[in-house]
Amino acid sequence: MGENQKKGGDKMVGWPPRKIRAALMLRGIRQKDIAQKAGVAACVVSLVIKSEKVSRRVRAAIARALGRKVSDIWPAA
């Protein structure tokens, strides 16, 4: 399946939340750090990671912190 998982037909879905959290932890980055840089509450970062909320600004901050493009983590974004 590669780095991004396929679900259903050819629809690409993003990284699962556990992969995002693990990647942040491996780099010593806390969700609180992302929140401060993005100017949002830490709970918003958590919601974005779980795909319960969409925020371009938070997605961009997460992707930057991981050294990736937003579309690498959230292909449909």
Jmol script that loads the backbone (N, CA, C; Angstrom):
load data "model"
ATOM      1  N   MET A   1       0.807  -1.202   0.000  1.00  0.00           N
ATOM      2  CA  MET A   1       0.000   0.000   0.000  1.00  0.00           C
ATOM      3  C   MET A   1       0.843   1.255   0.000  1.00  0.00           C
ATOM      4  N   GLY A   2       2.051   1.201   0.438  1.00  0.00           N
ATOM      5  CA  GLY A   2       2.877   2.398   0.437  1.00  0.00           C
ATOM      6  C   GLY A   2       2.652   3.240   1.673  1.00  0.00           C
ATOM      7  N   GLU A   3       3.155   4.463   1.615  1.00  0.00           N
ATOM      8  CA  GLU A   3       3.099   5.315   2.786  1.00  0.00           C
ATOM      9  C   GLU A   3       1.695   5.770   3.123  1.00  0.00           C
ATOM     10  N   ASN A   4       0.929   6.151   2.120  1.00  0.00           N
ATOM     11  CA  ASN A   4      -0.463   6.515   2.354  1.00  0.00           C
ATOM     12  C   ASN A   4      -1.310   5.273   2.105  1.00  0.00           C
ATOM     13  N   GLN A   5      -2.326   5.112   2.906  1.00  0.00           N
ATOM     14  CA  GLN A   5      -3.153   3.929   2.794  1.00  0.00           C
ATOM     15  C   GLN A   5      -4.301   4.178   1.844  1.00  0.00           C
ATOM     16  N   LYS A   6      -4.682   3.126   1.122  1.00  0.00           N
ATOM     17  CA  LYS A   6      -5.867   3.227   0.278  1.00  0.00           C
ATOM     18  C   LYS A   6      -7.041   2.657   1.046  1.00  0.00           C
ATOM     19  N   LYS A   7      -8.156   3.284   0.886  1.00  0.00           N
ATOM     20  CA  LYS A   7      -9.362   2.838   1.546  1.00  0.00           C
ATOM     21  C   LYS A   7     -10.455   2.802   0.499  1.00  0.00           C
ATOM     22  N   GLY A   8     -11.162   1.719   0.415  1.00  0.00           N
ATOM     23  CA  GLY A   8     -12.201   1.618  -0.594  1.00  0.00           C
ATOM     24  C   GLY A   8     -11.587   1.468  -1.959  1.00  0.00           C
ATOM     25  N   GLY A   9     -12.076   2.237  -2.931  1.00  0.00           N
ATOM     26  CA  GLY A   9     -11.575   2.190  -4.299  1.00  0.00           C
ATOM     27  C   GLY A   9     -10.175   2.745  -4.397  1.00  0.00           C
ATOM     28  N   ASP A  10     -10.017   3.832  -5.107  1.00  0.00           N
ATOM     29  CA  ASP A  10      -8.712   4.452  -5.263  1.00  0.00           C
ATOM     30  C   ASP A  10      -8.552   5.681  -4.381  1.00  0.00           C
ATOM     31  N   LYS A  11      -9.513   5.906  -3.489  1.00  0.00           N
ATOM     32  CA  LYS A  11      -9.471   7.089  -2.638  1.00  0.00           C
ATOM     33  C   LYS A  11      -8.298   6.984  -1.654  1.00  0.00           C
ATOM     34  N   MET A  12      -7.472   8.019  -1.627  1.00  0.00           N
ATOM     35  CA  MET A  12      -6.336   8.032  -0.723  1.00  0.00           C
ATOM     36  C   MET A  12      -6.743   8.699   0.581  1.00  0.00           C
ATOM     37  N   VAL A  13      -6.346   8.087   1.671  1.00  0.00           N
ATOM     38  CA  VAL A  13      -6.587   8.679   2.982  1.00  0.00           C
ATOM     39  C   VAL A  13      -5.243   8.997   3.606  1.00  0.00           C
ATOM     40  N   GLY A  14      -5.260   9.886   4.550  1.00  0.00           N
ATOM     41  CA  GLY A  14      -4.014  10.335   5.156  1.00  0.00           C
ATOM     42  C   GLY A  14      -3.442   9.371   6.163  1.00  0.00           C
ATOM     43  N   TRP A  15      -2.379   9.836   6.796  1.00  0.00           N
ATOM     44  CA  TRP A  15      -1.744   9.048   7.834  1.00  0.00           C
ATOM     45  C   TRP A  15      -2.736   8.834   8.972  1.00  0.00           C
ATOM     46  N   PRO A  16      -2.725   7.681   9.585  1.00  0.00           N
ATOM     47  CA  PRO A  16      -3.578   7.493  10.771  1.00  0.00           C
ATOM     48  C   PRO A  16      -3.044   8.351  11.926  1.00  0.00           C
ATOM     49  N   PRO A  17      -3.917   8.734  12.837  1.00  0.00           N
ATOM     50  CA  PRO A  17      -3.490   9.593  13.950  1.00  0.00           C
ATOM     51  C   PRO A  17      -2.291   9.035  14.719  1.00  0.00           C
ATOM     52  N   ARG A  18      -2.260   7.749  14.939  1.00  0.00           N
ATOM     53  CA  ARG A  18      -1.153   7.171  15.712  1.00  0.00           C
ATOM     54  C   ARG A  18       0.191   7.377  15.013  1.00  0.00           C
ATOM     55  N   LYS A  19       0.186   7.375  13.673  1.00  0.00           N
ATOM     56  CA  LYS A  19       1.431   7.598  12.928  1.00  0.00           C
ATOM     57  C   LYS A  19       1.886   9.053  13.066  1.00  0.00           C
ATOM     58  N   ILE A  20       0.946   9.982  13.010  1.00  0.00           N
ATOM     59  CA  ILE A  20       1.292  11.400  13.172  1.00  0.00           C
ATOM     60  C   ILE A  20       1.838  11.645  14.564  1.00  0.00           C
ATOM     61  N   ARG A  21       1.134  11.123  15.584  1.00  0.00           N
ATOM     62  CA  ARG A  21       1.592  11.309  16.966  1.00  0.00           C
ATOM     63  C   ARG A  21       2.969  10.682  17.183  1.00  0.00           C
ATOM     64  N   ALA A  22       3.176   9.488  16.629  1.00  0.00           N
ATOM     65  CA  ALA A  22       4.467   8.803  16.782  1.00  0.00           C
ATOM     66  C   ALA A  22       5.585   9.596  16.103  1.00  0.00           C
ATOM     67  N   ALA A  23       5.309  10.122  14.918  1.00  0.00           N
ATOM     68  CA  ALA A  23       6.320  10.905  14.192  1.00  0.00           C
ATOM     69  C   ALA A  23       6.684  12.166  14.973  1.00  0.00           C
ATOM     70  N   LEU A  24       5.693  12.804  15.575  1.00  0.00           N
ATOM     71  CA  LEU A  24       5.958  13.992  16.391  1.00  0.00           C
ATOM     72  C   LEU A  24       6.789  13.616  17.622  1.00  0.00           C
ATOM     73  N   MET A  25       6.403  12.522  18.285  1.00  0.00           N
ATOM     74  CA  MET A  25       7.122  12.092  19.481  1.00  0.00           C
ATOM     75  C   MET A  25       8.574  11.741  19.165  1.00  0.00           C
ATOM     76  N   LEU A  26       8.801  11.075  18.051  1.00  0.00           N
ATOM     77  CA  LEU A  26      10.170  10.712  17.665  1.00  0.00           C
ATOM     78  C   LEU A  26      11.050  11.938  17.479  1.00  0.00           C
ATOM     79  N   ARG A  27      10.432  13.050  17.120  1.00  0.00           N
ATOM     80  CA  ARG A  27      11.165  14.299  16.921  1.00  0.00           C
ATOM     81  C   ARG A  27      11.160  15.185  18.173  1.00  0.00           C
ATOM     82  N   GLY A  28      10.553  14.679  19.241  1.00  0.00           N
ATOM     83  CA  GLY A  28      10.504  15.452  20.485  1.00  0.00           C
ATOM     84  C   GLY A  28       9.581  16.650  20.408  1.00  0.00           C
ATOM     85  N   ILE A  29       8.575  16.574  19.534  1.00  0.00           N
ATOM     86  CA  ILE A  29       7.648  17.688  19.346  1.00  0.00           C
ATOM     87  C   ILE A  29       6.324  17.353  20.030  1.00  0.00           C
ATOM     88  N   ARG A  30       5.868  18.254  20.884  1.00  0.00           N
ATOM     89  CA  ARG A  30       4.592  18.059  21.566  1.00  0.00           C
ATOM     90  C   ARG A  30       3.474  18.764  20.795  1.00  0.00           C
ATOM     91  N   GLN A  31       2.272  18.276  20.950  1.00  0.00           N
ATOM     92  CA  GLN A  31       1.124  18.926  20.314  1.00  0.00           C
ATOM     93  C   GLN A  31       1.013  20.363  20.813  1.00  0.00           C
ATOM     94  N   LYS A  32       1.396  20.586  22.053  1.00  0.00           N
ATOM     95  CA  LYS A  32       1.381  21.932  22.631  1.00  0.00           C
ATOM     96  C   LYS A  32       2.319  22.860  21.840  1.00  0.00           C
ATOM     97  N   ASP A  33       3.473  22.323  21.400  1.00  0.00           N
ATOM     98  CA  ASP A  33       4.423  23.122  20.610  1.00  0.00           C
ATOM     99  C   ASP A  33       3.804  23.532  19.275  1.00  0.00           C
ATOM    100  N   ILE A  34       3.136  22.583  18.634  1.00  0.00           N
ATOM    101  CA  ILE A  34       2.465  22.864  17.356  1.00  0.00           C
ATOM    102  C   ILE A  34       1.394  23.932  17.574  1.00  0.00           C
ATOM    103  N   ALA A  35       0.626  23.768  18.659  1.00  0.00           N
ATOM    104  CA  ALA A  35      -0.460  24.712  18.965  1.00  0.00           C
ATOM    105  C   ALA A  35       0.076  26.131  19.136  1.00  0.00           C
ATOM    106  N   GLN A  36       1.173  26.270  19.869  1.00  0.00           N
ATOM    107  CA  GLN A  36       1.736  27.601  20.093  1.00  0.00           C
ATOM    108  C   GLN A  36       2.185  28.235  18.781  1.00  0.00           C
ATOM    109  N   LYS A  37       2.821  27.457  17.923  1.00  0.00           N
ATOM    110  CA  LYS A  37       3.284  27.994  16.640  1.00  0.00           C
ATOM    111  C   LYS A  37       2.125  28.356  15.723  1.00  0.00           C
ATOM    112  N   ALA A  38       1.030  27.589  15.816  1.00  0.00           N
ATOM    113  CA  ALA A  38      -0.122  27.838  14.952  1.00  0.00           C
ATOM    114  C   ALA A  38      -1.096  28.842  15.567  1.00  0.00           C
ATOM    115  N   GLY A  39      -0.883  29.186  16.831  1.00  0.00           N
ATOM    116  CA  GLY A  39      -1.762  30.146  17.491  1.00  0.00           C
ATOM    117  C   GLY A  39      -3.139  29.596  17.820  1.00  0.00           C
ATOM    118  N   VAL A  40      -3.174  28.306  18.195  1.00  0.00           N
ATOM    119  CA  VAL A  40      -4.443  27.664  18.550  1.00  0.00           C
ATOM    120  C   VAL A  40      -4.261  26.905  19.862  1.00  0.00           C
ATOM    121  N   ALA A  41      -5.357  26.429  20.408  1.00  0.00           N
ATOM    122  CA  ALA A  41      -5.300  25.612  21.621  1.00  0.00           C
ATOM    123  C   ALA A  41      -4.800  24.206  21.275  1.00  0.00           C
ATOM    124  N   ALA A  42      -4.161  23.557  22.230  1.00  0.00           N
ATOM    125  CA  ALA A  42      -3.638  22.206  22.013  1.00  0.00           C
ATOM    126  C   ALA A  42      -4.739  21.221  21.624  1.00  0.00           C
ATOM    127  N   CYS A  43      -5.938  21.426  22.144  1.00  0.00           N
ATOM    128  CA  CYS A  43      -7.028  20.513  21.803  1.00  0.00           C
ATOM    129  C   CYS A  43      -7.373  20.593  20.315  1.00  0.00           C
ATOM    130  N   VAL A  44      -7.163  21.735  19.691  1.00  0.00           N
ATOM    131  CA  VAL A  44      -7.420  21.881  18.258  1.00  0.00           C
ATOM    132  C   VAL A  44      -6.435  21.021  17.473  1.00  0.00           C
ATOM    133  N   VAL A  45      -5.184  21.003  17.896  1.00  0.00           N
ATOM    134  CA  VAL A  45      -4.175  20.173  17.229  1.00  0.00           C
ATOM    135  C   VAL A  45      -4.586  18.707  17.325  1.00  0.00           C
ATOM    136  N   SER A  46      -5.023  18.293  18.490  1.00  0.00           N
ATOM    137  CA  SER A  46      -5.478  16.915  18.677  1.00  0.00           C
ATOM    138  C   SER A  46      -6.634  16.576  17.743  1.00  0.00           C
ATOM    139  N   LEU A  47      -7.593  17.484  17.632  1.00  0.00           N
ATOM    140  CA  LEU A  47      -8.743  17.259  16.753  1.00  0.00           C
ATOM    141  C   LEU A  47      -8.328  17.170  15.288  1.00  0.00           C
ATOM    142  N   VAL A  48      -7.370  17.993  14.888  1.00  0.00           N
ATOM    143  CA  VAL A  48      -6.875  17.960  13.507  1.00  0.00           C
ATOM    144  C   VAL A  48      -6.156  16.640  13.242  1.00  0.00           C
ATOM    145  N   ILE A  49      -5.343  16.205  14.186  1.00  0.00           N
ATOM    146  CA  ILE A  49      -4.629  14.934  14.026  1.00  0.00           C
ATOM    147  C   ILE A  49      -5.623  13.790  13.870  1.00  0.00           C
ATOM    148  N   LYS A  50      -6.721  13.831  14.615  1.00  0.00           N
ATOM    149  CA  LYS A  50      -7.740  12.773  14.538  1.00  0.00           C
ATOM    150  C   LYS A  50      -8.707  12.976  13.372  1.00  0.00           C
ATOM    151  N   SER A  51      -8.489  14.017  12.569  1.00  0.00           N
ATOM    152  CA  SER A  51      -9.359  14.369  11.438  1.00  0.00           C
ATOM    153  C   SER A  51     -10.788  14.655  11.866  1.00  0.00           C
ATOM    154  N   GLU A  52     -10.948  15.138  13.096  1.00  0.00           N
ATOM    155  CA  GLU A  52     -12.264  15.546  13.575  1.00  0.00           C
ATOM    156  C   GLU A  52     -12.495  17.028  13.308  1.00  0.00           C
ATOM    157  N   LYS A  53     -11.429  17.726  12.941  1.00  0.00           N
ATOM    158  CA  LYS A  53     -11.507  19.147  12.595  1.00  0.00           C
ATOM    159  C   LYS A  53     -10.508  19.393  11.471  1.00  0.00           C
ATOM    160  N   VAL A  54     -10.852  20.295  10.573  1.00  0.00           N
ATOM    161  CA  VAL A  54      -9.946  20.646   9.482  1.00  0.00           C
ATOM    162  C   VAL A  54      -9.472  22.077   9.694  1.00  0.00           C
ATOM    163  N   SER A  55      -8.156  22.232   9.723  1.00  0.00           N
ATOM    164  CA  SER A  55      -7.548  23.554   9.839  1.00  0.00           C
ATOM    165  C   SER A  55      -6.296  23.547   8.976  1.00  0.00           C
ATOM    166  N   ARG A  56      -6.320  24.329   7.906  1.00  0.00           N
ATOM    167  CA  ARG A  56      -5.150  24.394   7.025  1.00  0.00           C
ATOM    168  C   ARG A  56      -3.910  24.870   7.780  1.00  0.00           C
ATOM    169  N   ARG A  57      -4.115  25.840   8.648  1.00  0.00           N
ATOM    170  CA  ARG A  57      -2.987  26.395   9.405  1.00  0.00           C
ATOM    171  C   ARG A  57      -2.351  25.327  10.302  1.00  0.00           C
ATOM    172  N   VAL A  58      -3.180  24.551  11.002  1.00  0.00           N
ATOM    173  CA  VAL A  58      -2.648  23.514  11.890  1.00  0.00           C
ATOM    174  C   VAL A  58      -2.034  22.380  11.078  1.00  0.00           C
ATOM    175  N   ARG A  59      -2.685  21.988   9.996  1.00  0.00           N
ATOM    176  CA  ARG A  59      -2.105  20.951   9.145  1.00  0.00           C
ATOM    177  C   ARG A  59      -0.742  21.388   8.622  1.00  0.00           C
ATOM    178  N   ALA A  60      -0.626  22.628   8.220  1.00  0.00           N
ATOM    179  CA  ALA A  60       0.645  23.145   7.713  1.00  0.00           C
ATOM    180  C   ALA A  60       1.706  23.132   8.813  1.00  0.00           C
ATOM    181  N   ALA A  61       1.325  23.485  10.031  1.00  0.00           N
ATOM    182  CA  ALA A  61       2.278  23.493  11.150  1.00  0.00           C
ATOM    183  C   ALA A  61       2.756  22.076  11.468  1.00  0.00           C
ATOM    184  N   ILE A  62       1.851  21.119  11.422  1.00  0.00           N
ATOM    185  CA  ILE A  62       2.223  19.722  11.666  1.00  0.00           C
ATOM    186  C   ILE A  62       3.155  19.230  10.568  1.00  0.00           C
ATOM    187  N   ALA A  63       2.787  19.494   9.334  1.00  0.00           N
ATOM    188  CA  ALA A  63       3.615  19.055   8.205  1.00  0.00           C
ATOM    189  C   ALA A  63       5.010  19.673   8.278  1.00  0.00           C
ATOM    190  N   ARG A  64       5.078  20.969   8.581  1.00  0.00           N
ATOM    191  CA  ARG A  64       6.384  21.647   8.715  1.00  0.00           C
ATOM    192  C   ARG A  64       7.224  20.994   9.803  1.00  0.00           C
ATOM    193  N   ALA A  65       6.590  20.707  10.926  1.00  0.00           N
ATOM    194  CA  ALA A  65       7.305  20.103  12.053  1.00  0.00           C
ATOM    195  C   ALA A  65       7.861  18.723  11.687  1.00  0.00           C
ATOM    196  N   LEU A  66       7.163  18.036  10.792  1.00  0.00           N
ATOM    197  CA  LEU A  66       7.592  16.698  10.379  1.00  0.00           C
ATOM    198  C   LEU A  66       8.458  16.720   9.123  1.00  0.00           C
ATOM    199  N   GLY A  67       8.671  17.915   8.578  1.00  0.00           N
ATOM    200  CA  GLY A  67       9.486  18.023   7.370  1.00  0.00           C
ATOM    201  C   GLY A  67       8.819  17.408   6.154  1.00  0.00           C
ATOM    202  N   ARG A  68       7.490  17.475   6.124  1.00  0.00           N
ATOM    203  CA  ARG A  68       6.715  16.895   5.029  1.00  0.00           C
ATOM    204  C   ARG A  68       5.820  17.956   4.412  1.00  0.00           C
ATOM    205  N   LYS A  69       5.213  17.595   3.283  1.00  0.00           N
ATOM    206  CA  LYS A  69       4.173  18.442   2.684  1.00  0.00           C
ATOM    207  C   LYS A  69       2.829  18.034   3.295  1.00  0.00           C
ATOM    208  N   VAL A  70       1.923  18.984   3.359  1.00  0.00           N
ATOM    209  CA  VAL A  70       0.583  18.677   3.871  1.00  0.00           C
ATOM    210  C   VAL A  70      -0.019  17.514   3.087  1.00  0.00           C
ATOM    211  N   SER A  71       0.169  17.507   1.783  1.00  0.00           N
ATOM    212  CA  SER A  71      -0.420  16.462   0.935  1.00  0.00           C
ATOM    213  C   SER A  71       0.209  15.088   1.174  1.00  0.00           C
ATOM    214  N   ASP A  72       1.391  15.037   1.790  1.00  0.00           N
ATOM    215  CA  ASP A  72       1.977  13.739   2.162  1.00  0.00           C
ATOM    216  C   ASP A  72       1.195  13.106   3.295  1.00  0.00           C
ATOM    217  N   ILE A  73       0.730  13.950   4.218  1.00  0.00           N
ATOM    218  CA  ILE A  73       0.031  13.461   5.418  1.00  0.00           C
ATOM    219  C   ILE A  73      -1.471  13.367   5.186  1.00  0.00           C
ATOM    220  N   TRP A  74      -2.021  14.354   4.498  1.00  0.00           N
ATOM    221  CA  TRP A  74      -3.449  14.398   4.177  1.00  0.00           C
ATOM    222  C   TRP A  74      -3.595  14.530   2.670  1.00  0.00           C
ATOM    223  N   PRO A  75      -3.541  13.430   1.920  1.00  0.00           N
ATOM    224  CA  PRO A  75      -3.547  13.500   0.441  1.00  0.00           C
ATOM    225  C   PRO A  75      -4.763  14.207  -0.165  1.00  0.00           C
ATOM    226  N   ALA A  76      -5.886  14.141   0.516  1.00  0.00           N
ATOM    227  CA  ALA A  76      -7.099  14.740  -0.029  1.00  0.00           C
ATOM    228  C   ALA A  76      -7.177  16.235   0.275  1.00  0.00           C
ATOM    229  N   ALA A  77      -6.201  16.747   1.030  1.00  0.00           N
ATOM    230  CA  ALA A  77      -6.243  18.166   1.426  1.00  0.00           C
ATOM    231  C   ALA A  77      -5.992  19.097   0.275  1.00  0.00           C
TER     232      ALA A  77
END
end "model"
wireframe off; spacefill off
backbone 0.3
color backbone group
